[in-house]
Amino acid sequence: MSATFPPDKPAPATSEWAGRGEQGSMPALRLMAWIALRLGRPAARLLLHPITLYYLCFAAQARRHSARYLARVLGRPPTFGDRYRHVHAFASTVLDRVYFVSGRMDAVDLKLVGAELIDQTLAEGRGAFLLGAHIGSFEALHAVGESRHALRVAMVMYPDNARMIHAVLKALAPSFPLGIIPIGRPGSTLAIRDWLDGGGLVGLLGDRHIGGEGTRGATLELPFLGRPARFSDGPLRLAMMLRRRVIFMVALYLGGRRYELRFVQMADFSRPPAAAAEREQLIAAALRDYVARLEALVHEAPTNWFNFFDFWAEDAPHDA
């Protein structure tokens, strides 16, 4: 399936990534999905090479941000091979979404680590937050539902993001439970609470700063790969307010057909302290822990981080 990147056009500095469109076309996505399911994964993966070359040549913004990130995580200027492997890994995970959502688990080799946390959460019936990042494949989570049919997952996200890819996935698997709770709308918090009360899991990706949308929470600058970057504690404050457990979730792409899906408990806000200062300390500690986990993961699997935007705000105007 063809990868989608931001178009090469200026975007507002505030929440710049949130309002971007996508490159690619619906017919191309549908064609790749058809090839993936009818001709098989090996045939579909052959097409990932020209797709990767296309985006390396024509997606200037994505190419620039990828090079900046790789230079930091590798500690040296990235080679063409480094940049190629980064984009190819992204394209590979996009392709494999087809197999995850259509139940074709024979196409991938998935290892689960920490699945007992999900079983415990389902048994409690209170739901939990899954705090992830733009690393690997979030869709791999749905593979867990193959053996845990009570598993219900909803993503909290901007509804217009990745609309083409979701339309294709829905066309491939009409019964696929693609739950989305739109953020930034009246009633979003109540919808999240209701989903959790029904025993569902709420997925959020915490490695993109959201500003200017009236969202709760503070934006903090924390060191990340040797330079301060902005992180929002909004997801953690929401988990604290709703008194829920926070599970760190990641599905690393290990190359070929191999994935490793990991669940690690990061915080449990089921019984928050009464003192406001203590609650603030818990939130701050959890955010630092999240950033540390994220940094460790990108060092472990550098080509897995797919934040193709101005993460360190290097393109933003600076005061003289």
C-alpha positions as CSV (number, residue, x, y, z in Angstrom):
1,M,0.0,0.0,0.0
2,S,1.5,3.3,-0.9
3,A,2.8,5.4,1.9
4,T,1.3,8.8,2.7
5,F,3.3,11.8,3.6
6,P,2.5,15.5,4.1
7,P,2.3,17.5,0.9
8,D,5.1,20.0,0.2
9,K,3.3,23.2,1.2
10,P,3.6,25.5,4.2
11,A,1.6,24.6,7.3
12,P,0.8,26.6,10.4
13,A,3.4,26.4,13.1
14,T,0.8,25.4,15.7
15,S,-0.2,21.8,15.4
16,E,1.3,21.9,11.9
17,W,0.9,18.2,11.4
18,A,-2.7,18.0,12.5
19,G,-4.2,19.8,9.5
20,R,-2.1,18.4,6.8
21,G,-3.5,16.5,3.8
22,E,-1.9,13.4,2.3
23,Q,-0.1,12.6,-0.8
24,G,-1.1,9.5,-2.7
25,S,-4.4,8.6,-4.4
26,M,-7.3,6.4,-3.5
27,P,-7.0,4.4,-6.7
28,A,-3.3,3.7,-6.0
29,L,-4.1,2.6,-2.4
30,R,-6.9,0.3,-3.6
31,L,-4.7,-1.2,-6.3
32,M,-1.9,-1.9,-3.7
33,A,-4.5,-3.4,-1.3
34,W,-5.8,-5.6,-4.1
35,I,-2.3,-6.8,-5.0
36,A,-1.6,-7.5,-1.4
37,L,-4.6,-9.7,-0.9
38,R,-4.8,-11.3,-4.3
39,L,-1.2,-11.8,-5.3
40,G,0.3,-12.0,-1.8
41,R,2.7,-10.2,0.3
42,P,5.9,-11.0,-1.7
43,A,4.5,-9.5,-4.8
44,A,3.2,-6.4,-3.0
45,R,6.5,-5.9,-1.3
46,L,8.3,-5.7,-4.7
47,L,6.3,-2.5,-5.4
48,L,7.5,-1.0,-2.2
49,H,10.9,-0.3,-3.8
50,P,9.7,2.1,-6.5
51,I,7.3,3.6,-4.0
52,T,10.2,4.3,-1.6
53,L,12.3,5.8,-4.3
54,Y,9.3,8.0,-5.4
55,Y,9.0,9.5,-1.9
56,L,12.7,10.0,-1.5
57,C,12.7,12.0,-4.7
58,F,9.5,14.0,-4.4
59,A,8.5,14.3,-0.8
60,A,10.9,17.0,0.1
61,Q,9.5,17.8,3.6
62,A,9.4,14.2,4.7
63,R,12.9,13.6,3.3
64,R,14.3,16.6,5.2
65,H,12.7,15.6,8.5
66,S,13.7,12.0,8.1
67,A,17.3,13.1,7.6
68,R,17.3,15.3,10.6
69,Y,15.9,12.6,12.8
70,L,18.3,9.9,11.5
71,A,21.3,12.2,12.1
72,R,20.4,12.5,15.7
73,V,19.5,8.9,16.4
74,L,22.5,7.5,14.5
75,G,25.0,10.2,15.7
76,R,26.2,10.9,12.2
77,P,24.9,12.2,8.8
78,P,22.6,9.5,7.4
79,T,23.6,7.8,4.2
80,F,21.2,7.3,1.3
81,G,20.9,3.7,2.5
82,D,19.8,4.9,5.9
83,R,17.2,7.2,4.5
84,Y,16.0,4.5,2.1
85,R,15.6,1.9,4.9
86,H,13.7,4.5,7.0
87,V,11.1,5.2,4.3
88,H,10.9,1.5,3.2
89,A,10.2,0.4,6.8
90,F,7.3,2.9,6.9
91,A,5.9,1.7,3.6
92,S,6.2,-1.9,4.8
93,T,4.1,-1.2,7.9
94,V,1.5,0.6,5.8
95,L,1.3,-2.4,3.6
96,D,0.9,-4.8,6.5
97,R,-2.1,-2.9,7.8
98,V,-4.0,-4.7,5.1
99,Y,-3.2,-8.1,6.6
100,F,-3.8,-7.0,10.2
101,V,-7.2,-5.6,9.6
102,S,-8.3,-8.4,7.3
103,G,-7.3,-11.1,9.7
104,R,-4.6,-12.5,7.5
105,M,-2.2,-13.2,10.3
106,D,-0.5,-15.9,8.3
107,A,1.2,-13.1,6.3
108,V,3.1,-11.8,9.4
109,D,5.1,-13.3,12.2
110,L,4.0,-11.6,15.4
111,K,5.5,-12.0,18.9
112,L,3.6,-10.8,21.9
113,V,5.3,-9.5,25.1
114,G,3.3,-8.5,28.1
115,A,-0.1,-9.6,26.8
116,E,-1.1,-10.6,30.4
117,L,-1.6,-6.8,31.0
118,I,-4.3,-6.8,28.4
119,D,-5.9,-9.9,29.9
120,Q,-5.9,-8.3,33.3
121,T,-7.5,-5.1,32.0
122,L,-10.2,-7.0,30.2
123,A,-10.9,-9.0,33.4
124,E,-11.3,-5.8,35.4
125,G,-13.8,-4.4,32.9
126,R,-12.7,-0.7,33.5
127,G,-10.7,-0.2,30.3
128,A,-7.3,1.5,30.1
129,F,-5.3,3.9,28.1
130,L,-2.8,2.6,25.6
131,L,-0.1,5.3,25.1
132,G,1.9,4.7,22.0
133,A,3.9,6.6,19.5
134,H,4.4,6.8,15.7
135,I,6.6,3.7,15.9
136,G,6.1,0.5,14.1
137,S,2.4,-0.5,13.5
138,F,-0.5,0.4,15.8
139,E,-2.7,-1.9,13.7
140,A,-0.8,-4.9,15.0
141,L,-2.8,-4.4,18.2
142,H,-5.8,-5.8,16.5
143,A,-4.1,-9.1,16.1
144,V,-4.5,-9.6,19.8
145,G,-8.2,-9.5,19.3
146,E,-7.9,-12.7,17.3
147,S,-7.5,-14.6,20.6
148,R,-9.2,-12.1,22.8
149,H,-12.6,-11.4,21.3
150,A,-13.7,-9.0,24.1
151,L,-11.0,-6.6,23.0
152,R,-12.3,-3.2,21.9
153,V,-9.9,-0.5,20.8
154,A,-10.7,3.1,19.9
155,M,-8.1,5.6,18.7
156,V,-8.3,9.2,19.9
157,M,-7.3,11.2,16.9
158,Y,-8.1,14.0,14.4
159,P,-10.7,12.4,12.2
160,D,-9.3,13.8,8.9
161,N,-5.8,12.4,9.5
162,A,-5.1,9.4,7.3
163,R,-8.7,9.4,5.9
164,M,-7.7,7.7,2.7
165,I,-5.9,4.8,4.3
166,H,-8.8,4.3,6.7
167,A,-11.3,4.3,3.9
168,V,-9.3,1.6,2.1
169,L,-9.1,-0.5,5.2
170,K,-12.8,-0.2,5.8
171,A,-13.5,-1.2,2.2
172,L,-11.3,-4.2,2.7
173,A,-12.9,-5.3,5.9
174,P,-16.4,-3.8,6.4
175,S,-16.8,-5.6,9.7
176,F,-13.4,-4.3,11.0
177,P,-14.1,-2.4,14.3
178,L,-12.3,0.8,13.3
179,G,-13.2,2.8,16.4
180,I,-12.2,6.5,16.3
181,I,-13.1,9.1,19.0
182,P,-12.5,12.5,17.4
183,I,-10.4,14.9,19.5
184,G,-11.0,18.6,19.9
185,R,-14.8,18.4,19.7
186,P,-17.5,18.9,22.4
187,G,-18.2,15.7,24.2
188,S,-14.8,14.0,23.3
189,T,-14.0,13.5,27.0
190,L,-17.4,12.0,27.7
191,A,-17.1,9.7,24.7
192,I,-13.7,8.5,26.0
193,R,-15.1,7.9,29.5
194,D,-18.0,5.9,28.1
195,W,-15.8,3.8,26.0
196,L,-13.6,3.0,29.0
197,D,-16.6,2.3,31.2
198,G,-17.6,-0.3,28.7
199,G,-14.3,-2.1,29.1
200,G,-12.7,-0.7,26.0
201,L,-9.1,0.4,25.4
202,V,-8.3,3.9,24.3
203,G,-5.3,4.4,22.1
204,L,-3.4,7.7,22.0
205,L,-0.1,8.6,20.3
206,G,1.9,10.8,22.6
207,D,4.8,11.9,20.4
208,R,3.1,14.8,18.7
209,H,2.6,18.1,20.3
210,I,-1.0,19.4,20.0
211,G,-1.3,23.2,20.4
212,G,-3.8,25.8,19.8
213,E,-6.8,23.5,20.1
214,G,-8.0,24.3,23.6
215,T,-6.7,21.0,24.8
216,R,-6.2,20.3,28.5
217,G,-2.7,19.9,29.8
218,A,0.7,21.5,29.5
219,T,3.3,21.4,26.8
220,L,6.7,20.7,28.2
221,E,10.1,20.7,26.6
222,L,12.1,17.6,27.5
223,P,15.5,16.5,26.1
224,F,15.0,14.0,23.3
225,L,17.9,12.7,21.2
226,G,20.1,15.5,22.4
227,R,17.8,18.5,21.8
228,P,14.7,19.8,23.6
229,A,11.4,18.7,22.1
230,R,7.8,19.5,23.0
231,F,5.7,16.9,24.6
232,S,2.1,17.2,25.9
233,D,1.0,15.8,29.2
234,G,-2.6,16.0,28.1
235,P,-3.1,12.2,27.6
236,L,-1.7,11.6,31.1
237,R,-3.9,14.2,32.7
238,L,-6.9,12.7,31.0
239,A,-6.0,9.3,32.4
240,M,-5.6,10.8,35.8
241,M,-8.9,12.6,35.6
242,L,-10.7,9.4,34.5
243,R,-8.7,7.3,37.1
244,R,-7.3,4.7,34.7
245,R,-4.3,2.6,34.1
246,V,-1.8,3.7,31.4
247,I,-0.1,1.0,29.4
248,F,2.8,1.8,27.1
249,M,2.2,-0.1,23.8
250,V,4.5,-0.5,20.8
251,A,4.6,-2.9,17.8
252,L,8.1,-2.8,16.4
253,Y,8.7,-3.8,12.8
254,L,11.8,-6.0,12.8
255,G,12.1,-6.5,9.1
256,G,10.7,-9.0,6.7
257,R,7.4,-10.3,8.2
258,R,8.5,-10.0,11.8
259,Y,6.8,-7.8,14.4
260,E,7.1,-7.6,18.2
261,L,4.1,-6.3,20.1
262,R,4.9,-5.1,23.6
263,F,2.7,-4.0,26.5
264,V,4.3,-2.4,29.6
265,Q,2.5,-0.8,32.5
266,M,3.6,2.8,32.7
267,A,1.3,4.4,35.3
268,D,-1.8,3.5,37.3
269,F,-4.0,6.4,38.1
270,S,-6.9,4.3,39.5
271,R,-6.4,5.9,42.9
272,P,-4.8,9.3,42.5
273,P,-3.6,11.1,45.6
274,A,-5.8,13.8,47.1
275,A,-3.1,16.5,47.1
276,A,-2.8,18.4,43.8
277,A,1.0,18.7,44.1
278,E,1.4,14.9,44.4
279,R,-0.8,14.4,41.3
280,E,1.3,16.9,39.4
281,Q,4.5,15.0,40.4
282,L,3.0,11.7,39.2
283,I,2.0,13.2,35.9
284,A,5.5,14.8,35.4
285,A,7.2,11.5,36.3
286,A,5.0,9.5,33.9
287,L,5.8,11.9,31.1
288,R,9.5,11.7,31.7
289,D,9.2,7.9,31.7
290,Y,7.3,8.0,28.4
291,V,10.0,10.1,26.7
292,A,12.7,7.9,28.1
293,R,11.0,4.8,26.7
294,L,10.5,6.5,23.4
295,E,14.2,7.4,23.2
296,A,15.3,3.9,24.1
297,L,13.0,2.5,21.4
298,V,14.3,4.7,18.6
299,H,17.8,3.7,19.5
300,E,16.8,0.1,19.5
301,A,15.0,0.3,16.1
302,P,15.9,3.6,14.4
303,T,14.0,3.0,11.2
304,N,10.7,2.5,13.1
305,W,9.9,6.1,14.1
306,F,7.6,7.6,11.5
307,N,7.2,11.2,12.7
308,F,7.8,12.8,9.3
309,F,7.3,16.4,10.4
310,D,9.2,19.2,12.1
311,F,9.4,17.5,15.5
312,W,12.1,19.8,17.0
313,A,10.5,23.0,15.5
314,E,13.6,23.8,13.5
315,D,11.6,25.4,10.7
316,A,9.7,27.7,13.0
317,P,10.8,31.3,13.0
318,H,13.1,32.3,15.9
319,D,13.4,35.6,17.6
320,A,16.5,37.5,16.8
